[in-house]
Amino acid sequence: MSDPNAEQHTVESLREWLTNCIASHLERPADTIDTSVRLSDYGLDSLYVLSVAGELEDHYDVSLDPTLLWDNPTIDALSEALVKELAQYA
């Protein structure tokens, strides 16, 4: 499906959304999440990663390659990859 707001997605907006999503999964304040730290270092296992991927797909109404999160293991890397990925739906 096409995301009508895809062209408005920025690395910063995606980073903020991902940080809040990860913080929610970890039950901690978003300002305690370092976006350059590997998600696995926060104890997020494959189940959590799949859950985050599902939330991304639902929130942005897209279908993502499951390896996207494995190939981009930090919020910073994932934000940059998502900008490119979401641009394809614009």
GIKARA-V305303 format. One record per residue. RES is the residue in one letter. PHI is phi in radians with two decimals (NA if undefined). Layout:
# GIKARA-V305303
RES & PHI
RES & PHI
This chain:
# GIKARA-V305303
M & NA
S & -1.64
D & -1.73
P & -1.13
N & -1.79
A & -0.98
E & -1.20
Q & -1.60
H & -1.25
T & -2.14
V & -0.98
E & -1.14
S & -1.17
L & -1.20
R & -1.04
E & -1.12
W & -1.10
L & -1.11
T & -1.06
N & -1.15
C & -1.12
I & -1.13
A & -1.03
S & -1.10
H & -1.10
L & -1.53
E & 0.96
R & -2.53
P & -1.11
A & -1.03
D & -1.30
T & -1.73
I & -1.66
D & -1.60
T & -1.25
S & -1.70
V & -1.57
R & -1.03
L & -1.03
S & -1.11
D & -1.19
Y & -1.54
G & 1.52
L & -1.39
D & -1.60
S & -1.06
L & -1.12
Y & -1.16
V & -1.09
L & -1.13
S & -1.13
V & -1.10
A & -1.05
G & -1.11
E & -1.14
L & -1.04
E & -1.08
D & -1.17
H & -1.15
Y & -1.77
D & 0.92
V & -2.36
S & -2.00
L & -1.91
D & -1.19
P & -1.00
T & -1.34
L & -0.97
L & -1.28
W & -1.26
D & -1.31
N & -2.28
P & -1.37
T & -2.06
I & -1.08
D & -1.05
A & -1.12
L & -1.15
S & -1.05
E & -1.16
A & -1.17
L & -1.18
V & -1.00
K & -1.16
E & -1.12
L & -1.22
A & -1.11
Q & -1.19
Y & -1.64
A & -1.22
